[in-house]
Amino acid sequence: MHDVAVLGGGVAGATAALRLAQHGLRPAWITGRAQPGFKPGEHLSAAALPLLKTLGSDAILRSQVHRHAHSTYSAWGSDALIERNAIVQLEGPPIVLDRIAFEAAIAEQAVIAGAQRMDGSVQDVTIKTDHWQLAHDTGAITARFVFDATGRKARVASRFATRFQADKMGCQYGLYTTDPATAPRPVTLIEAEERGWWYLSVLADHRVVVNFYTDSDLPGFDTADLDVHARGTRAISTYLADYGLSLSGQSGRATSNSAWIAPAIGAGWVAIGDASAAFDPLSSHGMTTALWSAITAADAFAARDKQKMQDYADSVAKGVQDFLTARRAVYAREGRWTDSAFWSRRIAPVAPDHAATQEG
Ligand SMILES: Cc1cc2nc3c(=O)[nH]c(=O)nc-3n(C[C@H](O)[C@H](O)[C@H](O)COP(=O)(O)OP(=O)(O)OC[C@H]3O[C@@H](n4cnc5c(N)ncnc54)[C@H](O)[C@@H]3O)c2cc1C
């Protein structure tokens, strides 16, 4: 019987496994199925640095595979591209991660610290009187407490608490490449349009990712047509043309709505990372929240401190309300398409509590 099991192999799961092991525990860490290749989401906010220091993991960022993000340009509220240079950001520049390498580095530290890593998925969870039975790909695993770090699916938490969503945002993405001799200028571009918004970022390996965000229930386009629509933008299309970028063939879709669980704790479980609260990627704080929630919940669990665990759940709930307020303010800065469904939904003057619907 394990004292504690961590489900999920992303930033939240790896961090919880590491932190619990640093407290002298030997968590069973079930990482889920490996997803080879690309994982969207590469901007790590500078706010994550103190959290990585707490873990003793800040050296990970010194690897040459990551880079600092110095310039972000956005056409939001008008066609003008406004630059936000990292030099004026007090907390410092965000880091553009090699996401796969970053997660692998935390995972390696977790195993060295003593986490018992098991690859493969949990198919089902059953509560017994004083423990959980987890049906893993390789057989049954038992644990007294479960950290749910299974991402937006919140495999455990969504069975015992209500999952809410503020919108139905989805992302279509494509990876672009150019002649290896041409290093594209390392920038991030954000461009609003009537149906949603575009995002372009130069990855640390010089590939370029282009994302389009809109609500999944609104008329959109097939991901196969992403390139055609990207070429119809103003700023993004100019950048693609200037650097001779072409779609590499790698493209896909990801869920990117704002969704959360309430409450984030229950009898014998805690939800962390996206399983507790997943925010619109415009915030660029998903990984930072994953780090914070994993450390805070692991510290509370290791201290066997119920009040600390309750404080954690209260902080998640407050963070959700703060995020919803900030989200409305940011979207309200774009006033050109107030009649379009995508924009009007986000700026409607409703109390945050009423903006949420139960996730189907
Ligand atoms: C398009 C897009 C762009 C984004 N951009 C950014 C960005 O620039 N900056 C930023 O900070 N954040 C960004 N985010 C958000 C960020 O990616 C997430 O907040 C972050 O991945 C959350 O980490 P997590 O560990 O909670 O979940 P995940 O990374 O989703 O990991 C969940 C893990 O659970 C595992 N799992 C699932 N089911 C099971 C099961 N049954 N048993 C065992 N394991 C299971 C999966 O295999 C996976 O390993 C973006 C998100 C999207 C969708």
The ligand as a MOL file (V3000), in Angstrom:
LIG
                    3D

  0  0  0     0  0            999 V3000
M  V30 BEGIN CTAB
M  V30 COUNTS 53 58 0 0 0
M  V30 BEGIN ATOM
M  V30 1 C -2.5790 25.5220 -26.7780 0
M  V30 2 C -2.0630 25.7530 -25.3910 0
M  V30 3 C -1.0670 26.6680 -25.1690 0
M  V30 4 C -0.5750 26.8990 -23.8730 0
M  V30 5 N 0.4250 27.7930 -23.6830 0
M  V30 6 C 0.9570 27.9380 -22.4430 0
M  V30 7 C 2.0810 28.8010 -22.2310 0
M  V30 8 O 2.6220 29.4090 -23.1700 0
M  V30 9 N 2.5570 28.9350 -20.9540 0
M  V30 10 C 1.9990 28.2500 -19.8950 0
M  V30 11 O 2.4860 28.4020 -18.7570 0
M  V30 12 N 0.9540 27.4200 -20.0870 0
M  V30 13 C 0.4380 27.2480 -21.3150 0
M  V30 14 N -0.6000 26.3870 -21.5090 0
M  V30 15 C -1.1580 25.6870 -20.3340 0
M  V30 16 C -0.2260 24.5530 -19.8780 0
M  V30 17 O 0.1470 23.7530 -20.9730 0
M  V30 18 C -0.9630 23.7140 -18.8260 0
M  V30 19 O -1.4380 24.5870 -17.8230 0
M  V30 20 C -0.0420 22.6670 -18.2150 0
M  V30 21 O 0.2810 21.6940 -19.1840 0
M  V30 22 C -0.7210 21.9960 -17.0300 0
M  V30 23 O 0.0890 20.9300 -16.5920 0
M  V30 24 P -0.5820 19.6600 -15.9240 0
M  V30 25 O 0.5390 18.7930 -15.4820 0
M  V30 26 O -1.5900 20.0800 -14.9360 0
M  V30 27 O -1.4150 18.9370 -17.0900 0
M  V30 28 P -0.9280 18.2220 -18.4160 0
M  V30 29 O 0.2960 18.8360 -18.9680 0
M  V30 30 O -2.1400 18.1590 -19.2900 0
M  V30 31 O -0.5710 16.7490 -17.9530 0
M  V30 32 C -1.5710 15.8040 -17.6220 0
M  V30 33 C -0.8950 14.4560 -17.4760 0
M  V30 34 O -1.8510 13.5030 -16.9940 0
M  V30 35 C -1.6500 12.2860 -17.6710 0
M  V30 36 N -2.8850 11.5050 -17.5740 0
M  V30 37 C -4.0800 11.7640 -18.1660 0
M  V30 38 N -4.9570 10.7820 -17.8510 0
M  V30 39 C -4.2910 9.9160 -17.0380 0
M  V30 40 C -4.6560 8.7110 -16.4050 0
M  V30 41 N -5.8820 8.2010 -16.5200 0
M  V30 42 N -3.7200 8.0520 -15.6520 0
M  V30 43 C -2.4760 8.5740 -15.4960 0
M  V30 44 N -2.0740 9.7170 -16.0970 0
M  V30 45 C -2.9750 10.3620 -16.8540 0
M  V30 46 C -1.2790 12.7140 -19.0880 0
M  V30 47 O -0.6170 11.6610 -19.7750 0
M  V30 48 C -0.3340 13.8720 -18.7830 0
M  V30 49 O 0.9600 13.3950 -18.5230 0
M  V30 50 C -1.1130 26.1560 -22.7890 0
M  V30 51 C -2.1300 25.2250 -22.9990 0
M  V30 52 C -2.6130 25.0290 -24.2930 0
M  V30 53 C -3.7050 24.0040 -24.5110 0
M  V30 END ATOM
M  V30 BEGIN BOND
M  V30 1 1 1 2
M  V30 2 1 2 3
M  V30 3 2 2 52
M  V30 4 2 3 4
M  V30 5 1 4 5
M  V30 6 1 4 50
M  V30 7 2 5 6
M  V30 8 1 6 7
M  V30 9 1 6 13
M  V30 10 2 7 8
M  V30 11 1 7 9
M  V30 12 1 9 10
M  V30 13 2 10 11
M  V30 14 1 10 12
M  V30 15 2 12 13
M  V30 16 1 13 14
M  V30 17 1 14 15
M  V30 18 1 14 50
M  V30 19 1 15 16
M  V30 20 1 16 17
M  V30 21 1 16 18
M  V30 22 1 18 19
M  V30 23 1 18 20
M  V30 24 1 20 21
M  V30 25 1 20 22
M  V30 26 1 22 23
M  V30 27 1 23 24
M  V30 28 2 24 25
M  V30 29 1 24 26
M  V30 30 1 24 27
M  V30 31 1 27 28
M  V30 32 2 28 29
M  V30 33 1 28 30
M  V30 34 1 28 31
M  V30 35 1 31 32
M  V30 36 1 32 33
M  V30 37 1 33 34
M  V30 38 1 33 48
M  V30 39 1 34 35
M  V30 40 1 35 36
M  V30 41 1 35 46
M  V30 42 1 36 37
M  V30 43 1 36 45
M  V30 44 2 37 38
M  V30 45 1 38 39
M  V30 46 1 39 40
M  V30 47 2 39 45
M  V30 48 1 40 41
M  V30 49 2 40 42
M  V30 50 1 42 43
M  V30 51 2 43 44
M  V30 52 1 44 45
M  V30 53 1 46 47
M  V30 54 1 46 48
M  V30 55 1 48 49
M  V30 56 2 50 51
M  V30 57 1 51 52
M  V30 58 1 52 53
M  V30 END BOND
M  V30 END CTAB
M  END
